[in-house]
Amino acid sequence: MKKLINLPEQVVEDMLEGMVAAYPEYIRLVPELNIVVRKDAPMKGQVGLVSGGGSGHEPTHGGFVGKGMLTAACAGDVFTSPTPDQILAAIKEVDGGAGVLLVVKNYTGDIMNFEMAAELAEAEGIETASVVVNDDVAVEDSLYTQGRRGIAGTVFVHKIAGAKAQAGGTLDEVKEVAEKVIANVRSMGMALTPCIVPAAGKPTFTLAEDEIEIGMGIHGEPGTHREKIRTADEITEHLTKKVLEDLPFAEGDEVAVMINGLGATPLMELFVINKKVAKMLGERKISVVRTYVGEYMTSLEMAGASVTLLKLDQELKELLAAPADTPGFKQF
Amino acid sequence: MGLTVSELTDMIQAVGKVIEDNKAFLTELDSAIGDADHGINMAKGFHAVKEKLPTLADADAGTVLKTVGMTLVSTVGGASGPLYGTAFLRAGMKIGNKEELLAVDLDLGLVAALEGIKQRGRAEPGDKTIVDALQPAVMALKESLNAGKTATEALGAAVTAAEDGVEYTKGIIARKGRASYLGERSLGHQDPGATSTYLMLRTMQEFLARRT
């Protein structure tokens, strides 16, 4: 393992301190608890938006704390859910009297920890609501499994629910619009190389030199299958088709596109992917309202990318277009 | 069996040591079907427990167990934190302010732990989780106690049942947790959570056996 870290056990703390040192005008850190909080929180009368999850996905989630997006983010250890006491502390930091929405990605650990935190908050008289993001179409959705994972589409939930909260929406309204995003967002990713969890010191899986994993999760969970590397167009076509067929997206739809790099993918390659996605959408007469290309939800040093499509209606379009000013997502 | 609070504390320390000793093994199991952190996170949690226990010298058994639960919940993270944390919390709540634990308390505590884990994880037997080791263990313990066996003997039966449960998880498809994404590819691998449960029960049994 070759990484720019000090101690594996200390990497999350070191990162958060560095993040806050870089953006003191946006965020502050709750010491010991690894919570990144919007500098001016709590905002009186405004719904707080708390998300979080394992670290290693930066700029998710701490990088999206700021005006028009998250009010606080709880950073767990690398790829490990934050704990209930930590989430509870974040809820208290952001509660401005209008309640707090918890945005949870659909992983067993995250669900249980956020659920325990919500119970503890309720016991303390703070109103919370939760939404669970599950946009990854690579995973079979079934009553008998954990269900689909939450991946890059989560960033659209942060953006749009954040805009609604910023505009003064009630807890019910913010929750409702977050659920609308979840119902209309779909993603799928692939990996060229694995990633190494610092504390583990070695890759969680291996891929041959000419092999890729289709449908790879953001923690290195297996995808649908492995295959030989093909051209960017062929791979993009496969991912995008799966995404399109799932909702399904249809002629006349208006969408937002996110081409997300997993950590070690050059922007050059992400734009190559976007060229193909744009072409495919054009052929299907689906119009692209906004496109985001870059690193939004990474997986340490994994090389690979995901394609996310969000179907927009007038409300989602307006909220997506609203300004956001955070370290990792700026829109004016 | 007459386990004092101080012995209970020693037993929990012994469990923590075994988890620490098996950190790499549990992580290895988790990397096959999960996200390669089970051993690391559990060891971190029990390390925090080890630091915490000496501050509880005058506490009753329930308080010790509840404190272990809260410590695990706030340090382990992932799914194991809330699951094992809830298990210790529920056991502590059930056992209450006792100064000495009897065989019946072992039974009560483990039943409460099992119910807590099933509720928190919404898991049932056959999902390839902790429950596949813990539920048969709890049943075997109960059966042995009802048949008039000693706590050590009954816990021995529980350990055997848990070991069989771990073996059983190799042949089933995961329906909970990250392993569920694998579908049939989870076949052939034993569940890390069931394995850590087995290791804990075995350590408890060995502790009791050493004592008697």
Interface residues (C-beta under 8 A of the other chain):
Chain A: G54 G76 D77 V78 F79 T80 S81 P82 T83 P84 D85 Q86 Y107 T108 G109 M112 N113 E115 M116 V139 E140 Y144 T145 Q146 R149 V197 A199 A200 T204 F205 G217 H219 G220 E221 P222
Chain B: T27 S31 D35 A36 D37 I40 N41 K44 V73 S74 T75 V76 G77 G78 A79 S80 G81 P82 L83 T86 R120 G121 R175 K176 G177 R178 S180 Y181 L182 G183 R185
